[in-house]
Amino acid sequence: MTIARAETLASKLGSGRLLLGGHRGNPDECPENTLASFRSAIELGVDLIECDVHRSEDGGLPVIHDHLLDRTTNGSGLVRDHTMAELKRFDAGRWKDARFEGERIPSLDDVLALAKGHIGVAIEIKNLPLPYAGIEEAVVDALRRAEMVRDVVVISFDHRCIKRIGELEPEILTGILEASRPVDILRVMDDAAADVFCPHWASIEPDTAAELHAAAKMIGVWTVDDVVSLAWSKALPANAIYTNKPREIRP
Protein backbone atom coordinates (compact mmCIF):
# COMPACT_ATOMS: atom_id res chain seq x y z
CA MET A 1 0.00 0.00 0.00
CA THR A 2 1.55 3.29 -1.12
CA ILE A 3 1.32 6.38 1.03
CA ALA A 4 0.65 9.43 -1.12
CA ARG A 5 3.07 12.23 -0.45
CA ALA A 6 0.23 14.52 0.65
CA GLU A 7 -1.07 11.95 3.14
CA THR A 8 0.84 11.90 6.41
CA LEU A 9 0.84 9.13 8.98
CA ALA A 10 -0.97 11.52 11.31
CA SER A 11 -3.80 11.94 8.80
CA LYS A 12 -4.06 8.18 8.38
CA LEU A 13 -4.24 7.67 12.14
CA GLY A 14 -6.98 10.26 12.34
CA SER A 15 -8.99 8.86 9.44
CA GLY A 16 -11.36 6.79 11.58
CA ARG A 17 -10.00 3.49 10.24
CA LEU A 18 -8.20 1.22 12.70
CA LEU A 19 -4.64 0.89 11.40
CA LEU A 20 -2.71 -2.37 11.61
CA GLY A 21 0.92 -2.30 12.71
CA GLY A 22 3.41 -5.13 12.43
CA HIS A 23 5.15 -5.26 15.83
CA ARG A 24 8.83 -5.87 14.97
CA GLY A 25 7.51 -6.80 11.52
CA ASN A 26 6.03 -10.29 11.43
CA PRO A 27 7.81 -11.99 14.35
CA ASP A 28 5.34 -14.85 14.48
CA GLU A 29 6.83 -16.18 11.24
CA CYS A 30 10.17 -14.40 10.85
CA PRO A 31 13.10 -13.30 13.03
CA GLU A 32 11.97 -10.07 14.69
CA ASN A 33 13.37 -6.70 13.64
CA THR A 34 14.99 -8.03 10.47
CA LEU A 35 14.34 -6.94 6.91
CA ALA A 36 12.80 -10.39 6.27
CA SER A 37 10.30 -9.73 9.05
CA PHE A 38 9.47 -6.24 7.82
CA ARG A 39 9.10 -7.40 4.20
CA SER A 40 6.72 -10.14 5.31
CA ALA A 41 4.56 -7.69 7.26
CA ILE A 42 4.43 -5.32 4.29
CA GLU A 43 3.42 -8.19 1.99
CA LEU A 44 0.61 -9.06 4.41
CA GLY A 45 -0.80 -5.55 4.05
CA VAL A 46 -0.07 -3.82 7.35
CA ASP A 47 -0.36 -0.06 7.47
CA LEU A 48 2.89 0.45 9.33
CA ILE A 49 5.80 -1.50 10.76
CA GLU A 50 7.25 -1.02 14.25
CA CYS A 51 10.96 -1.27 14.93
CA ASP A 52 13.29 -0.80 17.92
CA VAL A 53 16.34 1.45 17.71
CA HIS A 54 19.54 1.55 19.78
CA ARG A 55 22.85 3.33 19.20
CA SER A 56 26.07 1.59 18.25
CA GLU A 57 29.52 2.42 19.58
CA ASP A 58 30.24 4.57 16.53
CA GLY A 59 26.89 6.39 16.52
CA GLY A 60 24.90 4.14 14.17
CA LEU A 61 21.25 3.26 14.72
CA PRO A 62 20.93 -0.55 14.84
CA VAL A 63 17.43 -2.04 14.80
CA ILE A 64 17.17 -4.69 17.51
CA HIS A 65 14.89 -5.04 20.54
CA ASP A 66 17.16 -5.98 23.42
CA HIS A 67 20.11 -4.06 24.82
CA LEU A 68 21.91 -7.42 24.68
CA LEU A 69 22.72 -9.33 21.51
CA ASP A 70 22.36 -12.80 23.02
CA ARG A 71 18.66 -13.61 22.51
CA THR A 72 18.25 -12.76 18.83
CA THR A 73 21.73 -13.08 17.33
CA ASN A 74 24.81 -15.30 17.48
CA GLY A 75 26.64 -12.41 19.16
CA SER A 76 26.98 -11.65 22.84
CA GLY A 77 27.15 -8.58 25.05
CA LEU A 78 25.75 -5.08 24.79
CA VAL A 79 24.68 -3.61 21.46
CA ARG A 80 26.27 -0.28 22.46
CA ASP A 81 29.73 -1.90 22.75
CA HIS A 82 29.93 -2.72 19.01
CA THR A 83 30.29 -0.61 15.89
CA MET A 84 27.57 -0.74 13.26
CA ALA A 85 29.86 -2.74 10.96
CA GLU A 86 30.49 -5.27 13.73
CA LEU A 87 26.78 -5.56 14.48
CA LYS A 88 25.99 -6.26 10.83
CA ARG A 89 28.35 -9.26 10.90
CA PHE A 90 26.22 -11.10 13.47
CA ASP A 91 23.57 -13.55 12.29
CA ALA A 92 20.13 -12.34 13.38
CA GLY A 93 18.02 -15.02 11.71
CA ARG A 94 19.15 -18.56 12.41
CA TRP A 95 17.87 -18.50 16.03
CA LYS A 96 14.34 -18.38 14.57
CA ASP A 97 14.77 -20.95 11.80
CA ALA A 98 17.65 -22.27 9.68
CA ARG A 99 16.02 -20.85 6.54
CA PHE A 100 16.69 -17.33 7.89
CA GLU A 101 20.42 -17.89 8.33
CA GLY A 102 22.29 -14.85 7.06
CA GLU A 103 19.71 -12.26 8.12
CA ARG A 104 21.53 -9.33 9.67
CA ILE A 105 20.80 -6.59 12.17
CA PRO A 106 19.54 -3.75 9.96
CA SER A 107 20.17 -0.08 10.55
CA LEU A 108 17.33 2.44 10.80
CA ASP A 109 18.42 3.71 7.37
CA ASP A 110 17.86 0.19 5.97
CA VAL A 111 14.35 0.01 7.44
CA LEU A 112 13.41 3.47 6.22
CA ALA A 113 14.63 2.66 2.71
CA LEU A 114 12.47 -0.48 2.70
CA ALA A 115 9.38 1.37 3.93
CA LYS A 116 9.67 4.61 1.96
CA GLY A 117 6.79 5.17 -0.42
CA HIS A 118 5.00 2.06 0.78
CA ILE A 119 4.24 2.14 4.48
CA GLY A 120 4.50 4.09 7.72
CA VAL A 121 7.04 3.32 10.44
CA ALA A 122 6.75 3.38 14.24
CA ILE A 123 10.22 3.86 15.70
CA GLU A 124 10.70 2.91 19.33
CA ILE A 125 13.78 4.48 20.86
CA LYS A 126 15.16 2.03 23.45
CA ASN A 127 16.60 4.63 25.79
CA LEU A 128 15.83 2.80 29.05
CA PRO A 129 17.36 1.41 31.20
CA LEU A 130 20.58 2.27 29.33
CA PRO A 131 20.50 5.79 27.87
CA TYR A 132 22.10 6.73 24.56
CA ALA A 133 23.47 10.26 24.44
CA GLY A 134 22.44 12.05 21.26
CA ILE A 135 20.10 9.34 19.98
CA GLU A 136 17.29 11.84 19.45
CA GLU A 137 19.42 13.98 17.14
CA ALA A 138 20.60 10.89 15.27
CA VAL A 139 17.04 9.64 14.68
CA VAL A 140 15.84 13.05 13.49
CA ASP A 141 18.82 13.32 11.12
CA ALA A 142 18.02 9.86 9.68
CA LEU A 143 14.39 10.82 9.09
CA ARG A 144 15.36 14.05 7.39
CA ARG A 145 17.85 12.27 5.13
CA ALA A 146 15.19 9.75 4.16
CA GLU A 147 12.60 12.52 3.69
CA MET A 148 10.23 10.58 5.95
CA VAL A 149 9.64 13.07 8.76
CA ARG A 150 5.87 12.95 8.18
CA ASP A 151 5.64 9.20 7.57
CA VAL A 152 6.64 8.02 11.03
CA VAL A 153 5.74 8.08 14.70
CA VAL A 154 8.59 8.06 17.21
CA ILE A 155 7.73 6.41 20.53
CA SER A 156 9.52 5.54 23.76
CA PHE A 157 9.09 4.64 27.42
CA ASP A 158 11.55 7.50 28.02
CA HIS A 159 9.19 10.46 27.88
CA ARG A 160 12.01 13.01 28.06
CA CYS A 161 13.37 11.51 24.87
CA ILE A 162 10.01 12.00 23.17
CA LYS A 163 9.82 15.62 24.26
CA ARG A 164 13.29 16.18 22.80
CA ILE A 165 12.28 14.67 19.46
CA GLY A 166 9.39 17.13 19.22
CA GLU A 167 11.67 20.04 20.05
CA LEU A 168 14.13 19.02 17.35
CA GLU A 169 11.51 18.46 14.66
CA PRO A 170 7.90 19.51 15.37
CA GLU A 171 6.60 17.77 12.24
CA ILE A 172 7.45 14.33 13.63
CA LEU A 173 4.50 12.57 15.24
CA THR A 174 5.46 11.43 18.75
CA GLY A 175 4.06 8.99 21.28
CA ILE A 176 4.70 7.80 24.82
CA LEU A 177 4.72 4.13 25.80
CA GLU A 178 3.13 3.03 29.08
CA ALA A 179 2.52 -0.37 30.63
CA SER A 180 -0.10 1.00 33.03
CA ARG A 181 -2.53 3.92 33.23
CA PRO A 182 -1.02 7.15 34.63
CA VAL A 183 -3.03 8.90 37.34
CA ASP A 184 -3.26 12.07 35.23
CA ILE A 185 -2.96 10.84 31.68
CA LEU A 186 -3.33 14.21 29.98
CA ARG A 187 -0.69 15.77 32.24
CA VAL A 188 1.73 13.00 31.27
CA MET A 189 0.96 13.52 27.59
CA ASP A 190 1.35 17.28 27.86
CA ASP A 191 4.63 17.00 29.79
CA ALA A 192 6.07 15.00 26.88
CA ALA A 193 4.27 17.12 24.26
CA ALA A 194 3.15 13.79 22.78
CA ASP A 195 0.52 13.16 20.11
CA VAL A 196 -0.11 9.45 20.70
CA PHE A 197 -0.68 7.39 23.84
CA CYS A 198 0.72 3.86 23.43
CA PRO A 199 -0.37 1.53 26.26
CA HIS A 200 -0.64 -2.22 26.61
CA TRP A 201 -4.12 -3.04 25.32
CA ALA A 202 -5.33 -4.28 28.73
CA SER A 203 -4.30 -1.12 30.61
CA ILE A 204 -6.71 1.29 28.92
CA GLU A 205 -10.52 1.40 28.97
CA PRO A 206 -13.11 3.29 26.89
CA ASP A 207 -13.47 6.16 29.41
CA THR A 208 -9.74 6.86 29.22
CA ALA A 209 -9.82 6.56 25.42
CA ALA A 210 -12.66 9.10 25.31
CA GLU A 211 -10.66 11.47 27.53
CA LEU A 212 -7.69 11.22 25.17
CA HIS A 213 -9.74 11.62 22.01
CA ALA A 214 -11.52 14.66 23.48
CA ALA A 215 -8.07 16.22 23.91
CA ALA A 216 -7.24 15.46 20.24
CA LYS A 217 -4.80 12.70 21.20
CA MET A 218 -4.49 9.39 19.37
CA ILE A 219 -4.13 5.85 20.72
CA GLY A 220 -1.92 2.99 19.54
CA VAL A 221 -2.16 -0.22 21.59
CA TRP A 222 0.11 -3.25 21.87
CA THR A 223 0.37 -6.23 21.59
CA VAL A 224 -2.88 -7.37 19.98
CA ASP A 225 -2.52 -11.07 19.19
CA ASP A 226 -5.96 -12.63 19.76
CA VAL A 227 -9.69 -12.01 19.33
CA VAL A 228 -10.14 -10.69 22.88
CA SER A 229 -7.47 -7.98 22.62
CA LEU A 230 -8.69 -7.10 19.11
CA ALA A 231 -12.30 -6.72 20.27
CA TRP A 232 -11.20 -4.56 23.22
CA SER A 233 -9.07 -2.35 20.97
CA LYS A 234 -12.04 -1.79 18.66
CA ALA A 235 -14.30 -1.00 21.62
CA LEU A 236 -12.01 1.77 22.90
CA PRO A 237 -11.66 2.65 19.98
CA ALA A 238 -7.90 2.75 19.27
CA ASN A 239 -6.45 4.49 16.23
CA ALA A 240 -3.90 1.72 15.65
CA ILE A 241 -3.03 -1.73 16.94
CA TYR A 242 0.34 -3.47 16.90
CA THR A 243 0.45 -7.24 16.52
CA ASN A 244 3.00 -10.05 16.39
CA LYS A 245 0.63 -11.96 14.11
CA PRO A 246 -0.24 -9.79 11.11
CA ARG A 247 -1.38 -12.81 9.08
CA GLU A 248 -4.07 -13.64 11.64
CA ILE A 249 -5.09 -10.30 13.11
CA ARG A 250 -7.19 -8.15 10.80
CA PRO A 251 -8.94 -5.00 12.08
N, C-alpha and C positions, 0 to 999 in steps of 0.2 A: 504494500500500500504506500503510495507516494504522497508525501506531505507537500502541498503547494507552498511556494515561497511566501505567499501572503497569509497563510494559515499557520499560526504559532501553536506550540504545544499548549499554551495557556488557553487559547480559544478552543482547542479540541477538548480540553478538560472541562471547560465551561459550556460545552455544547448540549448537555443533557443526556448524552450517551455514556454509558458506563464503559470506560476504557480498560483494555486488558493489557497488563504488563507481564513480561517474562522475567521472573525473579532469577537473576544470574543466568538469564537465557532460558534454556530448557533443561534444567539440571536433573529432571526425572529420567531423561534419556541420554544425556550428554554430560561430559565433565564440566562442572559449573565454571562460569566466568572465562570460558574459552571462546574463540571465534566459532568453533564448531557448534557450541551451545547457542550462541547468539544467532548464527545463521539458521539453525533449526527453528528457533522461536519466530524469526522473521518469516520463514517459509510456512509456519503454522498460522500466520495472520495476526500476530499480536500488534497492538498499537504502539507499544514502546518496550524497550529492553532495559533492565536494571543491572547496573554493574557496580563493583566496589573498587575504590581507588586508594592506593597507598603512595608513599614516596620512596624511591630507591636512594641508595647512597649518593648517587651522582645527580639527583634531582629529577629523575624520570617519574612517570606516573603509571606504575604497574597495576594491572587489573587482577585482583585476587581478593578473596574474602578475609582470610585470617592474617594476623600479624606474623604468624609462623608459616613456613613453607611446608612443614611436615605432612599435613593431612591431605593436601591436594596436589603435591608434586613429589618427585624423587629427590628433592633437595631437603635441606634441614636448616633450622635457625631462623632468625628474623629477616623478613623481607627488607627492612631498612638497612641491613648490613651488607647488601649486595648491590652492584651496579645494575643498570637496566640490561646491559649486554649479558651479564652473568645470569640474571633472572631468566632471560629468554633462552638460555641453554638448558634449563631444567625441563623435564617432561611433565606436563600438566594434564595428561590424558589417560595414561595407562592405568592409573589407580581405579578409574571408572570401568574401563573395559579395554582389552588388548587392541581392539580395532581403532581406538583413539590414540594409540602410541604415536608420539611425535607432535601432539598438540602442545603449544607453548603458552606461557604467560603472556597475554597481549598487553600492549600499552594502551592508555586512554586514546592516543592518536589512532591506533589500529581500530578500536571500537567505533570511534567517531567516523572514520573513513568508511567502515562497513555500513553504518546506519544512515549516513548523509543522503538526503533525497528520498529516503525510503520510510524512515521510522523515527520516533522520538526516543530519547535516552534519559533514564533516571540515573544520576551519578551519586552514589553514596560515598562521601568522604569518610574514611575510617580513621578518625583523628583521636579516638579514645580506645583503650586507656593510654596508648602511646601517641603523643602528639607529633605532628610533622610541621616544623617551622616552614612557613612560606607555601604551604600546599594550596591555600586559597588562591594566591597569585598565579601559581603554576596551572591550576585548573582553568581559571579565567583566561589565561594566555592561550591554552590549548583550544578552548571554545572559540576564541576570536580567530585563531589561525584557521580553524575548520569552518568558520563562518556558520556556527551552529548555536550562537548565543540564545536564539529564540526557539530552539528545537529541543531544549533540555529542561530538566528540573534537577537542581542540586540539593541533596538532602544529607542530613547527618544527625547523630545523637549529640554531637557537640554543637550546641545552639550558638555559641560565640562564633564558631566557624561559619555558620550559615549567615549570621549578621554581617560578617566580614565580606562574604561573597556578594551580598546585596550592595554593600558600600562600594566595592570595586567595580561592579557592573550591574546597575539597576534593572537592565532588561532581562537578566537571568531570573527565571522562576526559581524560588527557593522553598524548601520544606524542612520541618523538624520531625525527627523520628522520636517516638515515645513508646515504651512498653506498657505504660499505665496511664490513667487519666490524671492530668494535673488538676490541682484544686481550682486554680483560676486559669482556664485554658486560653482565654483571649489575652490575658496578661502575658502568658508565656509566648504566645504567637507574636504579640506586639514587641516584646523585648528582643526577639530574634528578627523582627521585621520580616516574618515568613508569610508566604502565600498559601502553603499547603500543610495540613496536619496529617502526619503519617503514623498512625498507631497500629498495634496488633489488632486484628479484626474483632477480637473478643473484648477489647478494653475500651470500646466506644459504643454508645447507644443512640437511638434516634433523637433524644432530647439534646444531647451534646452536638450531634450532627446538625440539628436545626440551629443551634446557637452559632456554630461556625459558619453555616451558610448565610445566616442573617447578617453576619459581619463580613460577607463577601470573601470568605476563606473557602478553600477546596480541601477535599479529603481523599487520601490514597491509602488503602489498607493492605496489610500483609499478614500472614501468607495464606492465601485463599486456595485451599487444595481439596475441598470436598463440598458436597451439596449444602451442608449446614452453614459453613462460613460464607458460601456464595449467596445463599438466601438472606443471611444477616446483612451482608454488604449491600445488597439491593434494597433491603428495608430501610437502611439508614437515611437516604441513599448515599453511597460513596461516589466520587467522581472517577476513581480508578481503583482497580484491584491488581495485586501482584501475586502470581502463582508460580509454583514449581512444576506445575503440570499443565502447560498451555495446550496440549493435545486434548485433554479431558475437560478442562474448565472453560466454558464459553458463557460470557455474560448474557 
